[in-house]
Every structure is written in structure tokens, then in C-alpha cells.
Amino acid sequence: MKRQLLSPKERVDWLRLSRTSGVGPVTFTKLIERFETASNAIDNLADLSKRGGRAKPLKALSREQAEAELEDHDQFGARLLCACEPDFPADLAAIDPPPPVISVKGPLVLKDRMICAMVGARNASAASLRFAGDLARGLGERGVIVASGLARGIDGAAHAASLETGTLAVLAGGLTSIYPPEHEALYHAIADQGLLVSETPLRYTPQARDFPRRNRLISGVSLGVLVVEAAERSGSLITARYGLEQNREVMAVPGSPMDPRARGSNRLLQDGAALVQGVEDVLAVLSGARRTSLQEPGGSEFEDEFDDADALNDAVEDIRERIAALLSPTPVSRDELARLTKAPARVVLAALVELELAGRCEIWPNGMVCSAYQP
């Protein structure tokens, strides 16, 4: 995504498009790529959603609602950052796709700072809580910002130990949502000394499905993900998996084989995660990490580009319903859809965008897609 400064009007349009029902991060990114500006994309929403099979034309969030949200940010002392803007965290902007907008509150400056995510069990052992605090404190003293999710257990220990040196908390809900409630004091301390980050509207109350999205941001803003203690099938392992998908370094602290709270982190080590026994181990891994480039690929990488918009529309028209018929509640990869339909990847994705705008499918950031839930 091209880095650029947005005018006040362009920022409102960017927010309007990002908050439109049915426009997920993948669809948002593809709309910007196709129509170049959020304003142009908004002008084409009704037609695209109608082509996808929507009965009533899709409408973007109103300008008045977007302006009210921005004013609410100002009154709360928060800032809204768009993914294309220079102040948007560079590593987060490089993931595919980035969140279109994030809200931030706090004085911490991320530019040119190394960030390490630290996550782990909510019901962590006393030994792991202490070790997580020691690691976070030591990393902070060496100039590393510690990122986590403000959850109970390891998250809270990591934040508390790195308050003075720099900590970043990614929230599942809006910036006004304090969860868990017992972390209210820690939440306010981070707002005063560190940085609170959210991709949801300012006053949004989180639901269960929002926590994996939060985990994706924790790994996305970081150079590496360190799991201190995690059971199998835990949220911490979801963060580690996102880290792998985003080409982040994944590290784990070994735990007792007799403690079920360590089985997930020990499994990561068996699968090739870097073993961490102290601060120096983390620094060694992070120092070798490669940052994802923000450069856009050249045209030669897209041999199936359509110079004529009408030609793309015609190709999508021919394949859209075939793709819709292949979808089910079980996720399937976009590459598999391209293989089954023998259609160019860009045509498949353009068809999926129209189907999502029509409320007929969900496009996931990891390249998977499924049919939309129909009550």
C-alpha cells in the first residue's frame, strides 16, 4: 500500500470505507488498489454489491458518522491512523492486509524502535509470571518495546514490568473498553506512559471473535513473538501462528513437561521456534529479523492484470456464481478456488470482493474464504 499523507476529507472517506459493513481488511485493500482512493471506492460500492447479488445497494458509513467518530477521538485524547499514513506503524502496515485504520492513545513513539510481542497463559504459574517480568524489564532496558494484549497472566506481567521503558497494549475492543476489569489501573498507566492500540471503533465492546483479530495485530506490530507459557489450543498459539504467517520470528520459553500450561510452548520448540532462556537470546533473534518491505511489487509480477476495467468486469461476471457455488462454511483457500475454476487469481479475488460486499462470503486475512453465515 502506497504511503501518503491524507487530507482531512480523504481521512474521513478512508474511515467511512473502513467502517462500512461487509468491507473487511482484504476487501478494503483491494478496493483501494482498484479505485486508488477511498472516495472512488465508495462511489462504486452500490454497483459492486449489486453485481455480487445484494438486493439493496450497499451504502458506506455516512460522512456525518465518520466526522463524529473523529471528533470523539479528539475529545478522548486519541488519534486515528490510516494504514497509508507515515505515522502508521511500519511493520503493521507491511502485513497482508494491514488493518485499514487503528486508534491509538498514549505518548509512546514507535518509530525506529524494536518491538517484541510477549504472550502467554492467563492462569500462568508463579515462576513464569516472574520470568516474564524479568524478560520484559530486561528487554525494555535494552531499548525494546514490549507488546501484548492486556490479558490476565503473562500479558499483564509483561506490561507492568515494561511500563517505564515502553509497552504497547493491543485491545480487542475499542480504546474505551477496559478488559479484564481488574487491569483498569494498568490500562490507565499504559495510556499515560505507553500506547493503547485498537482497530475497532472507539466505544466498541469486544466479542469472542474479536480476540483473534487482536492477536493478529500483536504479532503484526512486532518483529518477533515470544511465548512464555501456553497450553495447547491457547490464544497465545494463535498469536504465534499469525507471527509465522507474517514472517515474524517465533520464540518460546521451555516449561516443565509435567505442566499442561507449558505443552503449547514446548510444542512450538519442537516445531522449530527459537529457545529462549534469557534476554540475550531474544536480542540475538530480533537482531537477525528481517523487516517486511513496504515496496509494492512491480507489474511484471501480475501477468494477469486487466488494463481495461470492462474486461475485468466481464471476466468476473463469467465466474462469480461458479465461485459462490464452491463456497461453504468450511474455509477454502483463494488459490484452491483459482485452481478449480482455472481463472486468474485477480479475477477470483475481484469476484470474492463483490460477493463479500453482497454479504455472501467472508474473506479472511490469511488467504482463506468461506460462505457468510445465514441465520
Secondary structure in CASP SS format (residue, H / E / C, confidence):
PFRMAT SS
TARGET T0000
AUTHOR 0000-0000-0000
METHOD secondary structure of the structure
MODEL  1
M C 1.00
K C 1.00
R C 1.00
Q C 1.00
L C 1.00
L C 1.00
S C 1.00
P H 1.00
K H 1.00
E H 1.00
R H 1.00
V H 1.00
D H 1.00
W H 1.00
L H 1.00
R H 1.00
L H 1.00
S H 1.00
R C 1.00
T C 1.00
S C 1.00
G C 1.00
V C 1.00
G C 1.00
P H 1.00
V H 1.00
T H 1.00
F H 1.00
T H 1.00
K H 1.00
L H 1.00
I H 1.00
E H 1.00
R H 1.00
F H 1.00
E C 1.00
T C 1.00
A H 1.00
S H 1.00
N H 1.00
A H 1.00
I H 1.00
D H 1.00
N H 1.00
L H 1.00
A H 1.00
D H 1.00
L H 1.00
S H 1.00
K H 1.00
R H 1.00
G C 1.00
G C 1.00
R C 1.00
A C 1.00
K C 1.00
P C 1.00
L C 1.00
K C 1.00
A C 1.00
L C 1.00
S C 1.00
R H 1.00
E H 1.00
Q H 1.00
A H 1.00
E H 1.00
A H 1.00
E H 1.00
L H 1.00
E H 1.00
D H 1.00
H H 1.00
D H 1.00
Q H 1.00
F H 1.00
G C 1.00
A C 1.00
R E 1.00
L E 1.00
L E 1.00
C E 1.00
A C 1.00
C C 1.00
E C 1.00
P C 1.00
D C 1.00
F C 1.00
P C 1.00
A H 1.00
D H 1.00
L H 1.00
A H 1.00
A C 1.00
I C 1.00
D C 1.00
P C 1.00
P C 1.00
P C 1.00
P C 1.00
V E 1.00
I E 1.00
S E 1.00
V E 1.00
K E 1.00
G C 1.00
P C 1.00
L C 1.00
V C 1.00
L C 1.00
K C 1.00
D C 1.00
R C 1.00
M E 1.00
I E 1.00
C E 1.00
A E 1.00
M E 1.00
V E 1.00
G C 1.00
A C 1.00
R C 1.00
N C 1.00
A C 1.00
S C 1.00
A H 1.00
A H 1.00
S H 1.00
L H 1.00
R H 1.00
F H 1.00
A H 1.00
G H 1.00
D H 1.00
L H 1.00
A H 1.00
R H 1.00
G H 1.00
L H 1.00
G H 1.00
E H 1.00
R C 1.00
G C 1.00
V E 1.00
I E 1.00
V E 1.00
A E 1.00
S E 1.00
G C 1.00
L C 1.00
A C 1.00
R C 1.00
G C 1.00
I H 1.00
D H 1.00
G H 1.00
A H 1.00
A H 1.00
H H 1.00
A H 1.00
A H 1.00
S C 1.00
L C 1.00
E C 1.00
T C 1.00
G C 1.00
T E 1.00
L E 1.00
A E 1.00
V E 1.00
L C 1.00
A C 1.00
G C 1.00
G C 1.00
L C 1.00
T C 1.00
S C 1.00
I C 1.00
Y C 1.00
P C 1.00
P H 1.00
E H 1.00
H H 1.00
E H 1.00
A H 1.00
L H 1.00
Y H 1.00
H H 1.00
A H 1.00
I H 1.00
A H 1.00
D H 1.00
Q H 1.00
G C 1.00
L E 1.00
L E 1.00
V E 1.00
S E 1.00
E C 1.00
T C 1.00
P C 1.00
L C 1.00
R C 1.00
Y C 1.00
T C 1.00
P C 1.00
Q C 1.00
A C 1.00
R C 1.00
D H 1.00
F H 1.00
P H 1.00
R H 1.00
R H 1.00
N H 1.00
R H 1.00
L H 1.00
I H 1.00
S H 1.00
G H 1.00
V C 1.00
S C 1.00
L C 1.00
G E 1.00
V E 1.00
L E 1.00
V E 1.00
V C 1.00
E C 1.00
A C 1.00
A C 1.00
E C 1.00
R C 1.00
S C 1.00
G H 1.00
S H 1.00
L H 1.00
I H 1.00
T H 1.00
A H 1.00
R H 1.00
Y H 1.00
G H 1.00
L H 1.00
E H 1.00
Q C 1.00
N C 1.00
R C 1.00
E E 1.00
V E 1.00
M E 1.00
A E 1.00
V C 1.00
P C 1.00
G C 1.00
S C 1.00
P C 1.00
M C 1.00
D C 1.00
P H 1.00
R H 1.00
A H 1.00
R H 1.00
G H 1.00
S H 1.00
N H 1.00
R H 1.00
L H 1.00
L H 1.00
Q H 1.00
D C 1.00
G C 1.00
A C 1.00
A E 1.00
L E 1.00
V C 1.00
Q C 1.00
G C 1.00
V H 1.00
E H 1.00
D H 1.00
V H 1.00
L H 1.00
A H 1.00
V H 1.00
L H 1.00
S H 1.00
G C 1.00
A C 1.00
R C 1.00
R C 1.00
T C 1.00
S C 1.00
L C 1.00
Q C 1.00
E C 1.00
P C 1.00
G C 1.00
G H 1.00
S H 1.00
E H 1.00
F C 1.00
E C 1.00
D C 1.00
E C 1.00
F C 1.00
D C 1.00
D C 1.00
A H 1.00
D H 1.00
A H 1.00
L H 1.00
N H 1.00
D H 1.00
A H 1.00
V H 1.00
E H 1.00
D H 1.00
I H 1.00
R H 1.00
E H 1.00
R H 1.00
I H 1.00
A H 1.00
A H 1.00
L H 1.00
L C 1.00
S C 1.00
P C 1.00
T C 1.00
P C 1.00
V E 1.00
S E 1.00
R H 1.00
D H 1.00
E H 1.00
L H 1.00
A H 1.00
R H 1.00
L H 1.00
T H 1.00
K C 1.00
A C 1.00
P C 1.00
A H 1.00
R H 1.00
V H 1.00
V H 1.00
L H 1.00
A H 1.00
A H 1.00
L H 1.00
V H 1.00
E H 1.00
L H 1.00
E H 1.00
L H 1.00
A C 1.00
G C 1.00
R C 1.00
C E 1.00
E E 1.00
I E 1.00
W C 1.00
P C 1.00
N C 1.00
G C 1.00
M E 1.00
V E 1.00
C E 1.00
S E 1.00
A C 1.00
Y C 1.00
Q C 1.00
P C 1.00
END
